[in-house]
């Protein structure tokens, strides 16, 4: 029976390989993303043998590729940010044979080369902790230069403004996630809110590393398959699915903020297998258009709030709302999406400075303040307490670490010792 099942699976995988090879060589990515046939194939998992090629294809990496540029970037001189990269790369998949010291692999060298080249390629971003996790995953699936261009396509096509000094898009998506959670599960959203556990405290780790620090290996691969096909919508779905799978435990066994955040950041792997996770995520009704609309409205509200703040303190009812951000958020929900996002931005600004401070930059003229990191072997997960927001003119030379408030998780790659 097992032999028959293995033969059947082998035949099925071979058929899928042929279909994906046809797509990569004969079709356009946009047409594939509109195909119900290929949507089903993605949700079942892209075959390992062609996964790297399919990711490059779906991300349209060839649109960004410029022959010879990667080699030229590698030959450029060192930047101050390269020292930070060298300190960070040993943390990326330390249990994976390709990246482990003394195992003869070239993983760390390749990782350093790509991050160094990207710091030259996009100096406005430079380097931010979390990018190494993305590059490491890419290197497991494809050659070095392909991984570089996939990183470029991922940041510019899917995660623009995630790794900039202000982490602008992450802050926007945190407010969107909060709204979606409130719509999907009001009881759980209220429980988290009462305990002052806001999405930015846990989704920073999820989104900035594309779940490589939070899920078992098989689940990470499947999430990345769907991510490159569906875009950022997949991240919201997976994040909501994680909370849905842990709902009863969070509501009944986590009465305090420390217990809530500790569990969310360290969910047992057996609860997050690919079958249960993907089935739950894909059952969440969420369209690309609705996500894009929420993101646009939230971004507009944040910009308006920032502009108003720059002009001076508000007055009257607006001033009262800034003093009570939760009330402001509730009032906005009762009115409309745009007003909700604008008022709720005040709450976000007052609670998320631990993750929205400035980050590592490649320009030596803009040093950034640092957020302290936990030691890798810290015994218990902390509840982040936001430090004072650093100014752009800070004289500190240490980079901001948006993931530094979280205990390092050994996730993807641990099965490849």
PyMOL commands that set and color helices and strands:
alter all, ss='L'
color gray80, all
select helices_A, chain A and resi 2-26+29-33+36-44+48-58+61-64+69-74+80-91+107-121+131-139+144-157+168-184+186-194+200-208+217-230+233-245+247-253+257-265+269-272+274-283+288-311+316-323+325-335+337-351
alter helices_A, ss='H'
color red, helices_A
deselect
rebuild
show_as cartoon
